[in-house]
């Protein structure tokens, strides 16, 4: 009997936990990340490591930056990770540990040396240990999320090295050769990640402008509504404040002509 959870099971678990609507431009990010995690975790050859966890956390945090309402951001992250039957706190903890380790690597040359050493030695360092876990596994299951985690490690060491396309591709070729990855696939996944980040940043900027414009329109409508209410109140109060001459004549007993 096949008891492997389906994508539908995972989506049902997510939407059962997070019942609030998700903004349209972010819904695709949420569902794609969740499905990608699900497909990896049900794969017999996949083994969790902290670089993959960093890929998950950095993808979520970067693509969901600026999400409104802000209070939902962590709730959505938690629902995604729990929907694939994993621990949200562990993902964040492991990602932070690897990033802290990466920031202690002085240069890309030092990182390349660390990669070579990780083939045979796990060491006590979080980054080196997780690289060893991936490199030494003959059935290592490559994933886009692992590539993104690796990208964020490099960015923490020397972000400028990733800006020039030729230098970036040469670096990815070196890394792929050292850890026995498909270089073309690694470069494709890294370029797609960068491209999607740019597109999301543009979409977020447009949305921010739209929200600000709508806030200004709403403020203007409220101001106009307030002025109309004040004018109406003043008009309603006018007869009581300024009685007519006829009323004054009646009170003094003067005969009407």
N, C-alpha and C positions, 0 to 999 in steps of 0.2 A: 504494500500500500504506500503510495507516494504522499508524504506529509510535508513536502517542501512548500513553504508559503509562496503565494502568488503576488504579483504586483498589485492586484486588486485587494488582496488582504492587507497589504501595507498601506495603500491609499485609504482604505476603510478605517484602519487604525489611526491614521493621521487625522482625517476629517472628523473622526469620532472624538478625538482629544481637542483639536483646535476647531472650534465651531464658528469662530468669527470669520467674516469674509476677508479675502486676501486681495489687495490692490492688483489690478489687471496686469501691469507690467512686471510684477514680481511673481505672479502665480506660476508662470512657466519656469522660472528659476527654481522655485520650491519643488515643483513636481519633477523636473529633470534631475535635480540633485537627489531627491528621494528615490527615484527609480534606479538611478545609477548605483547608489549605495545598496539598494535591495539586490540588484543583479550580481553585484560583487559578493555580497555576504552569503548568497545561496550557492555560490560557485565552490565546488569542492576543493579547487586549487588555490583559492584565495586565503591569505593569512593577514590578519590585522597587524598593522604596524603604525608607529607614531607619525611617519611621514605621510602615510595615507590620511591619518586623522588630521594632520595639518592641512592637507588638501581640502578636506571636508570643511573644516572650520574657516579657513581663509576664503574659500569659495563663498560660503554663506555670508560671512561678515562683509566681504567686499561688495558682493552683488546686492545685499540687502541694506547697504548703507543708505541712510536717508529715509528708510521706510517709516511711514506714518499709518497708524499711531505708533510712536516709538515703543510704548509699553508692550506691544505685541511681538516685537522683534525676537526677544529671548524665548517667548512662549512658542513661537513658530519653530525656532531652532530645536527646542526641547522636543516638540511633537514630532519633528522629522526623525531625529535620532532614536527616539523611543518607538516610533512606528516600524523601524527596522530592527527592533529588539536589541538596541545597544544603549550604552550609558552616556548621556550628554556630557556629564561632568568629566568622565574619563577622556573623552575626545578633546575637550578643552584643556584639561590638565596635561595630556600627552603632547598636544600641539604646542602649548606654552613651553614645555620642557625642551622640546626639540629646537624651538626658536631661540630660547635662551642659550642653548648650546651653540647654535649657528652664529649668534652674535659674538661668541667668544673666539671664532675662527678668524685669524688676522688677515687672510688674503685668499684669493681664489687658488693660488698655487698651493697654499696650505690645505685647502679643501680638496684639491685633486690628490694630494698625498694621502689625505685621510680616506678618500675613496679607495685608493690602492691598498691601504692597510686594512680596510674593512673587509676585504676579500677573505682574509684569513683570521682576523682578530676583531672580536666584538668590543673589547675594552670596557671601560666603565662609563664612558661618555654617552649621553642619550642619543646624539646624532650618529655617532660612529656605530653604536650598538644596533640602531634601527637600520642603518645602511647594511650592516653585516647580515642582519636578519633577512633582508631582501636579496642581497647579492649571493649569499651562500645557499639560498633555497633553489634547488634545481627545478622546482615546479613553480617558481615565482610567477604570480599573476600580475602582469603589468596593467595599470589602469590610468586613465586621464587624471584621476584625483591624486595618484602617486606623483605624476608628472607635475601637477600644480603644487603639491607639497614641496617637491624638489626645487621648483622655481622660486618659491617663497624662501627657502633656505638660502639659495644663491643671492636673492634680493637682499636678505639680511646681512650677507657677507660683503657684497659689493654691488649695489643696485645699478651703478653706472654701466657696468659690464653688460647689462641686459637692454640698454637703450639702442645701441647700434645693431642693426639686423645682421650684418656679416659677422661681427664679434659674437653675437648671441648664438648664431647657428654654429660657428666654430666651437664655441664652448659646449653646446649640446652634443656635437659630434664627439668631442673628447669624453664627455661624461658617459654617453651611450656606449662608447667603445670600452671604457673602463669597467662599467657595471653590466656589460653585455645586454644592452637594450637596443631596440630598433630605433636607429637615429632619425629616420624619416618620420616615424610615428611620434617620437618625442618632440621634434621640432614643430610638427603639425599641431600637436596638442597645446604646446606653449604659445604658438602664434594665435591659435584660436582663442585661448584664454585671454591673451592681451587684447585681441580684437573685440571680444565680447565685453571686456571691462570698459573699453572706450565707448562702445555703443550704449552700455548701461549708464555710464556717466553722462552721456548726451541726453538720454531719455530722462534721467533724473533731473538734469538741468531744465529741460523743457517742462517737466511736471512741476518743478519748484516755481518756475515763472508763471505757470498757469494758476497754481495755488495762490501765489502772491497777488496776481491780477484779480482773482476771484475775491480775495480778502478785501482788496481796495474797493471793488464794486459793492461788496456787502456793506462795508463801512459807509460808503456814499449813500447807499439805500437807507441804511439806518439813520444817517444824519438827516436825509430828506424827510423820512418818516417822522423824526423827532420835531423838525421844523413845522411840518404840517399839523402835528398834534398840538404844538405850542400856539400856532396861529388860530387853530380851531378853539382852543381853550380861551384865548384872548377874546375872540369873537363872541363866545358864549357868555363871557363875563361882562362885556361892554354894556348891555342894557341896565344891569344892576348898578354899575358904577356911574352911569350918566343917564338919569331919568329924563324922560321927554318933557317938553313944556306943558303938554296937555295934562299930564299927571300932576304937575306942580300946580296948575290952575285949579284942578279939582280939589286938591288938598286945601287951597286957600279960600275956596268958596266963591271964586270969581265966576260970574255967569259967562257961558259960552256965547260968542257973537253969532 
